[in-house]
Amino acid sequence: MLYELTLKVSIVNAVGEEKEIKERYITDDLLFASVEQKGFKLYDNECDVFAIKRSKVTEILNQRQYEDEFIYSATLAQIIIDENTGKEKETEEHVLFFAKNLKNATDYILEYVKQGYDMEVKSVKKTSIKGVI
């Protein structure tokens, strides 16, 4: 199961002042406690686990290949037939992937759905998630 983890960490800005910021991460784990441990380990216990929640994301499609890539999110829609009523119903799936910019992200997800997935790309956006741990 994928979880979103928000940490409060102290950083020193360019002026030399200490400032608290929130950083978001995503991780695949079974238990909240394991997710919390990963967060503490990331900052050698020098952080505050601010929030942990189950993610709407169903899959992470690729790995970071280059240092200058960001994490993008896409919402994909698919029409399915409801077994009980026989009516068409739209379902949404949220996926994450790495790309350098919005154009690369859009190109990537359009190629992904061309691989035989009967899905429509509803949105593509850059996330504030800092990394996958």
C-alpha positions in Angstrom: 0.0 0.0 0.0 1.3 3.5 -0.8 1.4 6.1 1.9 2.1 9.8 1.8 4.4 11.0 4.6 4.8 14.6 5.6 7.8 15.6 7.7 8.6 18.8 9.4 12.4 19.5 9.1 14.6 22.4 10.0 16.8 23.8 7.3 19.2 26.7 7.1 18.3 29.1 4.3 20.6 31.2 2.1 20.7 34.0 4.7 21.8 31.6 7.4 18.5 31.5 9.3 17.0 28.3 10.5 13.5 27.6 9.2 11.0 24.8 9.6 9.6 23.4 6.4 7.3 20.5 5.4 8.5 17.9 3.0 6.2 15.2 1.4 7.4 11.7 0.5 5.6 8.6 -0.8 6.5 5.1 0.3 5.2 1.6 -0.2 4.8 -0.2 3.1 2.4 -2.3 5.1 2.2 -0.4 8.4 2.0 3.2 9.5 4.7 2.5 12.1 7.1 1.3 9.3 6.4 4.5 7.3 7.1 6.6 10.4 10.4 4.8 10.9 11.4 5.5 7.3 10.8 9.2 7.9 12.9 9.3 11.0 15.7 7.3 9.4 15.7 9.7 6.4 16.7 12.6 8.8 18.5 10.6 11.6 15.6 11.3 13.9 16.0 15.1 13.4 12.5 15.6 12.1 8.9 15.5 13.2 6.5 13.2 11.5 3.7 15.6 10.8 1.2 13.4 8.9 0.8 9.9 7.4 -2.1 9.0 5.1 -3.0 6.4 2.6 -2.4 7.7 -0.8 -4.9 7.8 -3.7 -2.0 6.8 -5.9 -2.3 3.3 -7.2 1.1 2.9 -8.9 4.5 4.5 -9.4 5.2 4.0 -13.1 9.0 4.6 -13.4 12.1 5.4 -11.4 14.1 8.6 -11.3 16.7 8.4 -13.9 18.2 12.0 -13.8 18.8 14.3 -10.8 16.7 17.1 -12.4 13.5 15.1 -12.7 10.4 15.9 -10.7 7.5 13.8 -9.6 4.3 14.2 -11.7 0.8 12.9 -11.1 -1.7 11.8 -13.7 -5.3 11.1 -13.3 -6.5 8.4 -15.7 -10.1 7.6 -16.4 -11.6 4.4 -17.6 -15.2 3.4 -18.5 -16.3 0.1 -16.9 -19.6 -1.7 -16.9 -21.1 -2.0 -13.4 -21.8 -5.8 -12.9 -24.9 -5.1 -10.8 -26.7 -2.5 -12.9 -25.2 -3.1 -16.3 -24.6 0.7 -16.6 -21.4 2.4 -17.7 -19.4 3.9 -14.9 -16.2 6.0 -15.0 -13.4 5.1 -12.6 -10.3 7.1 -12.0 -6.8 5.9 -11.2 -4.0 8.1 -9.9 -0.4 7.3 -10.9 3.0 8.9 -10.2 6.0 9.1 -12.4 9.3 11.0 -12.9 9.8 13.5 -15.7 12.0 16.6 -16.4 9.2 19.0 -17.2 5.5 19.1 -18.0 6.0 18.4 -21.7 8.1 15.3 -21.0 5.5 14.3 -18.4 2.6 14.7 -20.8 4.5 12.8 -23.6 5.3 10.0 -21.1 1.8 9.4 -19.9 0.3 9.6 -23.4 2.8 6.9 -24.5 1.9 4.9 -21.4 -1.8 4.8 -22.1 -1.1 3.8 -25.8 0.2 0.5 -24.6 -3.2 -1.1 -24.8 -4.8 0.6 -21.8 -8.3 1.8 -22.6 -7.9 5.0 -20.5 -8.2 8.7 -21.0 -5.7 11.1 -19.5 -7.7 13.6 -17.3 -4.9 15.6 -15.9 -1.1 15.8 -15.5 0.5 17.9 -12.9 3.7 18.4 -11.0 3.5 17.4 -7.4 5.1 18.7 -4.2 6.3 15.2 -3.3 10.0 15.4 -2.8 10.8 11.7 -3.2 10.0 8.0 -2.9 11.5 6.3 0.1 
